[in-house]
Amino acid sequence: MALPCSLAQPPAPSLPRFLTHHPSALASLPVSPCRHLRQSLSLSPQLLRTRRSTRHSSTFALLKPEEGFMQADEKEEDLIGAIEVELACIETCLKDTAALFEALMLVDLMERLGIQRYFEHQIRRILRTSYMQWDDKYGLNDAKATVLAFRLLRLHGYPASAGVLMALEDGKKSFYECFSVDSPTNISAMLNLYRCSQTGFPSESKIMGDAQEFARSQLLNVLSEGNPTLLQPNNLGIEVNFALELPRRRLMPRLEARSIIKQLWPGNESTRKYLKLAKLDLQKLQKLYQQELEELERWWQRCGFDEVKSARKSLAHAFFLLAPTIYEPQFSSCRLAYAKGVVLITFVDDFFDGKSCDLQELRRFNEAFKRWDSSLIDDLPQPKLLFKSVDDVCLELAAEANKVQGRNVLPIFKHLWAELAACFLKEAEWTQSECIPSYEEYMKCATVSVSSKTLAWTSAFLLGEKITDEMLSHIGPDSRFMHLVSVVCRLSNDLASSSRELEEGKVATGVGCYMRDHPGCTQVEAMVGLTSVIELACQELEWELYRSRAVAPEFCSRAVLGNARGARLLYRRVDGYTNPDEELMKLSQDFMFNPLE
């Protein structure tokens, strides 16, 4: 059955030559058996130089808690200082393969704990040194070290090619023989392979898909067998389950930190400082998030939203949609702007979806946005209140953003809202006329009405970074990057809500339009087809994300991409925005309110 033609815009750009697959193989790659983790990563240079073995294991494997660990009440600055000393020590030994692998494990740990912002310079130096030792054909000359380094280098914008994985399959040394799940350390290596496989570009779909299928099946087998000898050390089963439940494409970064702390606590000499710092950081940020929620509550009251009929008051839920992705303290304005946008868009969308309004009222409401003139709806109390609230927020956010941007972004905000209202109206007309448009026509409208573009770009200008025209061309409202994010958001929403919307008589959905274009196609077949479209979009997003690193700070791209990640999480089983399930509610409560035990 043919897939819909539209992701809809131009084809993915071809990869530069240095990123294409190498036809060669990794037969000569030395693969050593894994061993237990060294007792400490904080070794002296002299001791590190004596450990030349390339027999690697994971930071998360076989760590024994130290007695008295929880007695110490270190301060944040003391922990940061101690980690800086340790990293400086390790940096002197990075020509040693074993020391380099240990350093990469620490980089991975810091990033997954969400504390990497304290050690940006050290991380850059470690990755730069890793790339200097990187061979485009053989990686780091060890399969387990290579898959970890590959993921970190790629995510930091280095041109690491998936050819290093292809080279493992030359018939002399099977790629699959390099990884096993017969020990905790090997399970950790398999996890690294699984995470690595999720960073593939469209042209790498074969090798990355094979690696992901292999690693996922092996990890699922380990969980199903439930062997305590394999899964109990360091609570490794928690990590495996988390990785399978929340893979990269639906992982909001900060959610992983809490799981790792619970998994590894109290840690050992190797990890204790990192875990302690992450826990203090999590506690500090929770207090900040609670203050931001209090500010949202005051804003709600000032706007008089309690008077809005059928108002869905879910401030915490609105806040949660972006906060675990843009979680750092300096991005408070962005988080608040995004949450306010979610609330306002929900109100406006509900009004356009409401059955109590005729099309004439909806067209007048749309015209108010088009002309940005509230006098057109003076006799419509609820639309007038909503429009005034949107106008007030746009003025407030633009005034703050203009200080950094050096230009007036208010026209951009108004254009985004006018475009959104026009698409809400179009969908209302389809519903009331029971029209089912073509899939292409539907996606042209629905990738706007899903609101990801409006939310992303009425908040991203408040990240504190000057957004240049070049950055906008790569990740801005009209970029391929933003289009792909909107495709993922729209179709994820459609797949989760299609049954409910069909029952409500809403036939102009992704599933319905796909079935219209494919006569004889069942609802299940349509959902399979749209799932494939999402996966293709996610692959291309990895490429666009990589390209953006050359022109945009990582956190800017992350803020836009966070819409897609949030949608994949929100709609992975049900319509998690309309009716969040227990698991999603727990993730939200843990992130914002529940102390880490």
C-alpha positions, -999 to 999 in steps of 0.1 A, spaced: 0 0 0 14 33 -10 24 58 17 11 94 14 34 115 -7 36 144 17 59 148 44 50 171 20 77 195 11 111 191 -8 130 158 -4 157 155 23 190 170 12 217 145 2 244 140 27 279 155 22 305 131 10 321 126 44 288 113 58 280 87 32 285 50 39 319 34 35 317 1 16 346 -12 36 345 -34 67 357 -37 102 372 -71 101 404 -59 117 386 -41 146 399 -55 179 371 -64 201 380 -72 237 358 -89 262 342 -66 288 354 -64 323 341 -49 355 343 -11 358 374 3 373 369 10 409 372 47 404 371 71 375 390 97 396 424 82 392 457 100 392 473 104 358 500 80 368 476 53 377 456 59 345 487 55 324 492 21 338 458 9 327 462 4 290 436 -23 285 408 -15 261 384 -38 279 355 -15 285 324 -15 307 297 10 315 296 36 342 263 21 352 275 -15 356 284 -32 389 288 -1 410 289 -8 447 275 19 471 300 34 495 292 35 532 285 69 545 278 84 511 246 101 523 262 115 554 280 142 534 260 174 528 281 189 500 272 223 485 266 227 448 298 248 443 319 222 462 306 194 440 312 214 408 347 221 419 355 185 427 341 173 394 362 200 376 393 187 393 385 151 383 378 160 347 410 180 345 429 149 357 412 127 331 418 152 304 456 148 308 453 111 298 429 111 269 455 96 245 450 64 265 421 45 250 407 34 283 409 68 298 391 83 267 363 58 270 359 66 307 358 103 298 331 97 272 311 77 298 312 107 321 301 130 293 272 107 287 264 106 324 265 144 328 243 150 298 217 124 308 217 138 343 211 173 329 241 189 346 262 193 314 258 231 315 282 233 344 310 216 324 306 228 289 342 237 284 354 203 297 329 184 276 340 203 244 376 195 251 369 158 256 348 155 224 374 175 204 401 151 216 378 121 208 373 134 173 410 139 168 414 101 175 383 92 154 389 71 123 361 76 97 363 39 89 370 23 123 358 49 148 378 43 180 389 8 170 366 -8 196 329 -15 189 316 -6 223 336 26 226 327 35 190 289 34 194 291 57 225 315 81 208 295 81 176 263 93 193 280 120 214 300 133 184 270 134 161 248 151 186 275 178 191 277 184 154 309 164 145 308 147 111 308 111 123 296 87 97 275 56 102 301 39 80 318 28 112 288 6 118 286 -7 83 323 -16 85 315 -41 112 295 -62 88 321 -75 63 315 -112 68 346 -117 89 333 -102 122 296 -99 124 283 -67 138 260 -87 160 288 -107 175 303 -75 189 274 -70 213 257 -94 237 236 -93 268 253 -120 289 266 -96 316 255 -63 331 284 -45 314 275 -60 281 238 -50 286 250 -14 291 270 -16 259 238 -29 241 220 1 255 246 24 240 241 6 206 203 11 210 207 48 217 233 52 189 209 37 164 183 64 171 205 92 157 205 80 120 199 102 90 176 92 61 205 78 40 215 56 70 181 41 76 192 5 67 222 1 90 206 22 118 173 3 114 191 -31 116 211 -20 146 180 -7 164 159 -38 157 187 -60 169 194 -40 201 158 -36 210 150 -73 206 180 -82 227 170 -58 255 134 -69 254 146 -105 258 166 -96 288 136 -79 304 113 -108 297 137 -133 311 141 -112 343 174 -127 353 183 -109 386 220 -117 381 219 -94 350 194 -68 359 198 -62 397 233 -49 397 230 -11 399 192 -15 391 201 -20 355 166 -32 348 153 3 355 176 18 329 167 -8 302 130 -3 308 132 35 307 152 34 274 127 11 257 96 30 270 110 65 262 134 63 232 151 94 219 122 105 197 98 108 226 122 116 254 120 151 270 156 153 282 151 163 319 128 133 325 157 109 323 177 126 350 153 116 378 152 80 366 190 78 366 194 93 400 169 68 414 186 40 396 221 47 407 217 63 441 237 65 462 264 56 437 301 50 444 333 69 443 330 71 405 295 86 403 286 100 437 296 136 429 276 136 397 245 121 413 246 145 443 250 175 420 221 163 398 199 158 428 206 193 442 200 207 407 167 189 404 156 202 438 166 238 430 148 237 396 117 222 411 114 253 434 118 275 403 92 257 384 67 260 412 73 297 413 67 299 376 34 280 380 24 305 407 31 333 382 9 315 356 -19 312 382 -17 350 388 -18 356 350 -49 333 347 -67 353 374 -57 387 358 -71 375 325 -104 365 340 -103 330 324 -126 315 351 -154 333 333 -147 315 300 -173 288 293 -159 253 294 -124 266 303 -100 238 307 -78 250 335 -47 228 333 -18 252 339 6 225 352 -2 204 321 5 233 298 37 241 316 49 205 314 47 203 276 80 222 272 96 226 306 114 191 307 130 200 273 140 236 280 146 231 317 176 253 325 169 282 349 178 310 324 150 300 301 121 309 325 107 335 301 105 310 273 87 284 295 62 310 307 56 322 272 50 287 259 26 278 287 6 309 281 5 301 245 -8 266 252 -36 280 274 -47 306 248 -45 283 219 -66 257 238 -93 284 244 -93 296 208 -93 261 194 -122 251 217 -142 281 205 -137 272 168 -146 236 176 -177 245 196 -210 235 182 -228 265 197 -213 290 173 -224 294 137 -199 299 109 -207 336 106 -194 342 142 -163 321 136 -156 341 104 -159 373 123 -135 360 150 -110 350 123 -114 384 106 -104 400 140 -72 381 139 -66 388 102 -70 426 107 -59 425 143 -89 446 153 -111 437 183 -138 462 173 -150 436 147 -162 414 176 -174 440 201 -208 423 204 -193 388 210 -181 388 246 -162 355 247 -143 360 215 -135 396 225 -121 384 258 -100 357 241 -87 381 215 -78 407 241 -59 381 261 -40 370 230 -32 407 221 -21 414 256 3 384 257 17 392 223 24 428 234 40 416 266 62 389 250 72 411 221 83 439 245 105 415 263 119 398 232 126 430 214 153 439 240 174 410 230 164 407 193 171 443 183 140 443 161 103 443 165 90 407 166 54 417 172 44 415 135 58 379 135 36 370 165 5 386 149 11 367 117 15 334 135 -18 339 153 -36 351 122 -24 321 102 -35 298 131 -70 313 133 -75 309 96 -67 272 98 -90 267 128 -117 283 106 -110 261 77 -113 230 98 -145 242 113 -159 247 78 -148 211 69 -166 198 100 -198 216 95 -200 207 58 -189 171 65 -162 176 39 -132 152 37 -103 170 19 -75 153 2 -46 143 25 -24 169 9 -49 197 14 -55 185 50 -19 185 59 -13 220 45 -39 233 70 -34 208 98 4 213 102 -5 249 111 -36 241 133 -16 217 154 -1 249 168 35 238 171 48 266 149 29 293 168 39 279 202 76 275 192 80 309 177 61 330 202 84 316 229 118 309 212 124 346 208 125 347 246 154 323 250 178 352 255 196 345 222 195 369 193 178 350 165 195 358 132 180 355 97 203 326 91 191 308 121 155 314 110 163 300 76 173 267 93 149 264 122 124 293 119 87 292 112 90 286 75 120 262 76 120 225 67 129 218 103 97 234 116 76 217 89 89 183 100 82 191 136 47 201 127 42 168 107 52 148 137 30 167 161 -1 166 138 0 130 129 9 119 165 -22 138 176 -43 123 149 -33 88 156 -42 91 193 -74 109 188 -88 95 155 -113 71 171 -127 98 194 -129 124 167 -147 100 143 -173 93 170 -177 131 174 -184 134 137 -151 150 128 -141 134 96 -114 157 84 -85 140 102 -53 126 91 -67 91 92 -99 100 74 -81 119 47 -56 91 42 -85 66 38 -102 90 13 -71 90 -9 -67 52 -6 -101 36 -14 -105 3 4 -79 12 30 -90 3 66 -86 25 96 -58 2 109 -40 3 76 -42 41 75 -28 43 110 1 21 99 8 43 69 7 75 90 30 59 116 55 53 87 53 90 78 61 100 113 91 77 114 104 91 81 99 127 94 118 118 126 147 105 106 149 136 85 146 157 117 179 141 129 196 154 97 180 189 100 190 190 137 226 181 127 226 208 100 213 234 125 243 230 148 264 250 124 242 281 127 221 279 158 228 273 195 218 238 206 192 251 230 174 270 202 171 239 180 161 219 211 133 244 219 118 239 185 124 201 183 109 198 218 74 202 203 79 170 184 94 151 213 66 163 236 39 152 211 54 118 207 53 114 245 19 130 250 2 110 223 21 77 225 -9 57 238 -39 80 242 -47 117 236 -26 127 266 -36 164 264 -73 159 265 -72 129 288 -37 123 303 -32 88 316 -19 79 350 17 74 337 18 108 321 4 125 352 30 108 373 58 120 350 44 155 353 40 155 390 74 140 396 90 166 374 74 196 390 63 187 425 73 154 440 106 154 459 132 128 450 132 102 477 
